Amino acid sequence: MKKVLTSEHAASAKPVAGNVKEDRHFVTALARGLDVLSAFRSRDRTLGNQELARRCGLPKSTISRLTYTLTKQGYLEHAQDGSGNPGYRLGSAVLALGSAMLARMDMRQLARPMMQELADSSQAMVSLGIRDRLSMIYVENCRSESALTLSLDVGSRIPLASTAMGRAYLAGCSDSERSALMERIRGQDEKNWPQTRDALELALAHYREHGCCASFGEWQKDVNAIAAAFRPGSGRSVMVVNCGGPGFKLSPQFLMSEVRPQLVALVRRLQNASGDAW
């Protein structure tokens, strides 16, 4: 049985508000309901209205109406936490949506054998991810036979700004999207923005020079990773392949000298082979 090194540290699900009041097509109630669903993270068993209100930045009375409606529609289910307190967990309707999305994502099947080959040779975890707001979400994972690995799995969220995967996404997306995301990252933590900005600018320069981004103990002090981005065919959004694991097994030198050439080659193969695969 594999040992777990670390748990998921998810980014906040709350989006940065845009100028939506002037957009007559924007349905605020729908957006708020989706915010409630996005507030759930893979490690959450149940969430109550109070915690949902905190995560979404909405009044508890508004959250109560939203959770009532979402429960009626099957997107939430009534549940109790370990202390017997009432709360909610994601319902089967959410699973149906997620399953439909993953079933269409043929890139997972295309990438899996290449990712497993890299995982075996590097003795690391290799993951495929896409962006959601200011997070990256794992949509495929391949592990080596190593006895020690990370606890992240498909559906896990990791932050955009401090992880190798998130930084690689920023390096691989368009200039306009990158600028918008940088502003949202700044708005999320204005106090630490100067340090975050410097780290991201360094990551972008690193990507231009080496073809990958890195995070060596910056997201979690005992985790090292490198990642590279590619854009599937048919104008689809950028995807990222990440290779990482415990720092005492995967040193920065090993990742950059031994793993990086394999990772860059893998991403090039996916870029060339993807075509209409999604």
N, C-alpha and C positions, 0 to 999 in steps of 0.2 A: 504494500500500500504506500502511496506517495505521501511524503511529509509536506506540510504546508509551511512555506516561509513567511508569507505575508498576506494580508487581506486587502480587498479592494478599497481604495480611497476614491470615492466617486466625486465628480465635480457637481456643483449645484445645478439642479434642473431649471432653476428660474432664469428666463431669458432677460436680456436687456431690452427694455421697452423702446420701440421705435416711435415714430410720429404717426401712430395708428389712428388717432382721433380724427385726423383729416382724411383718412382712407374710408370712403363710404362702403367699400366692399369687405372691410374687415369685420368679422363677427367676434366681438369681444368675449361673449359667453362661451363660444366654442373654443377659443384660444385658452380661456381659463380652465375649461374642462380638460383640455390636452395637457396643460401645465400640471394639473393634479396627477394625471397618469404618469407624466414624465418625472414626477417627484419620487416615484418608487425606484429603489436601487436593488441590485441583485442580492445584497446581504439583508434586506429588510424582509422580515416575516410579516409584520403588520404595521400599519401606521394609523394613528388616530387623527381626528380633525385638528387638534391643536398643533401637532407636528406638521401636518400638511399645510396649515395656515402659515407656520413659520417658514417652511421651505418655499412656498409659493409667494409669500409676501402679500397675502390677502386676508381680509377679516375672517374670523372663525365662522360668522354667520353665513358668509358667502360660500365658504368651503363646505359647510353643512348642506347647503342646497345642492352644490355640485356633487358631493359624494352620494347624496340621496338619488339624484338623477342617474349618475353613473352606475349605481347599484341596480336600479330599475332596468337599465339597459344591458346589464351583464358584464360591464367593464370593471366593476368592483364587486367584491363579496364581503359580507359581514364576517368578522373573525375576532378572536381574542388573543391578546399577547400572553406571555408566560405568567403574568400576574393576574390574569383573568379580566384585564381591562378591555373594553370594546374598541374595535378598530376595523380596518379594512385591509384586504389583500387584493392583488390584481385578479380579475375574473377571467373566465374562459374566452370571452370575446376578444380580450387583448391577445391571448395566445393564438387565436385564429388569425388575427391580423399579422402577428409576427411570423407565424408559420407560412402564411401566404407570401410574405416578403422573402423569407429565406428560400422558399421553394423556387422562386423566380431568379434567385441569385446564382446563376450557373458558374460565376467566377469562383465560387467556393470549391466546386468540384474540379475545376481546372487547376486551381492553385494548390489543392490539398497534397497531391503526391510530391510536388516540388517543395512545399513547406515541410513535409515530413522528412524528406531527404536532408534539408538544412538542419532541422531539429536534431536528427540523429548524428550528423557530423559535428555539430557544435555543442551537443549535450545541453541544449537550451530549449526554451519555449518559443515557438514561432507563431505569430498571430497575424490575421488579416483584419483590418479595421476600416470603418467608415465614420464620418463626422456626424454628430447630432448636437447642434448649438455649440457650446464651448466644451464639449466632451468628444472623445473617440469611443466607439462601441465595437467590441470584438464580435465579428461574425463567423470566424473560424479560428480554431486553435489546433496546433500540433505539438506534442510533447515528445521529448526523448525518453529513453528508459531510465534516465537519471532518477535516483531515489529522492532527490530534493527538487521541488519545483515551486512555481508560483500558484496561488489559489485562484487566479483570474480564469474565467471561462467565457464561453460564448454568451453574449449579453452584458458582460461587465463593461463598466464605464471607467475611463481614466481621463484626467484633465488634459486640455489642449496645450496649455502653455508650458508645462514643466516636464512632459514626457517626450521620449524620442518619437513616438508615433504621432503625437499631436504636432510637434515641431516639423516633422516630415510632411504632414498635411499642409501646414502653412507654407512650406517651401514649394510644394507641388501645385498649389491652387493658383488661380489668376491673381494678378496684382490688385484688382479691384476687390475681390473677395478677401484677400489677405488684409488689405487696409481696413475693411469693415470689421473683420474679426479682431484685429489688433485694437480697434476702438472699443469693441465690446469687452475684450480682456482688460483693457485699461479701466473701463467703467466698473468692472467686477471688483477690482482691488486697486483703487486710486493710490493708496498709501505706498504700496510696494511696486507701483508701475515702473519707476526708473530702473530698478533691478531686473524686473521682468522684461522690460524692453531691451536692456543690454544683453540679457541671456538669449532672447529671441533673435536679435540681430547677429549675435555670435553664431547661433544655430544655423541661420540662413547662409552666412558666410561659409560655415563648415559644410553645408550641403553643396554649395557651388564648387567647393574644392574637392570634396571626397565622395559626393553622390549619396550621402546619407546624413541624417541627424543623429545626435547622441544625447543620452541623459545618463550621466554617471553619478548616481547617488543624489540627484537633484530632486527627483520626485519622491523616492524613498531612499534613505541613506544606504540601505543594503541591497539595492537593485541597480543593475547596469543594463543598458539596452541601446541598440542602434536600430534605425528604421529608414525605409526608403519608400517613396510614393510613385504611383503610376496612375494613368487615366485610362480606364477601359474604353472600348470602342463605343460608337453611337452616341458620343457626347455625354457619356455618363460621368458622375462625380468622381473625384479623386479617391483612390483607395490606397491604403498603406500596409506594407508588410513590416512587422516588427520582430526583432530577435533579442531576447533578453532573459535574465534570470538572476540568481543570487550573485552578489559582487565577488564573494570569495572564490566562486567557480569561474566567473566570466569577468576577467580583468579588462579594463579599457584597452590595453595593449593587444590582448587576444581578440577582442571583438573587432578592433580596427585593422589588425594585420591579417588575421586568419578568416574571420567571419565576413567582414565587409565585402571582399571581392565576390564571395558566394551570394551574398544578399543582393548586391547590385546586379549580378548576372541573372538571378531569379526574377527580379523586377523587370528587367529587360525582356526576358522570355515571356512574362505575363503580358507586358505591353504589346509585344509582337503577336502573341498567340490569341489575345483576348477577342479581337474582332467584335462580334456582336454578343459575346458571352456575357450574360448577366442574369 
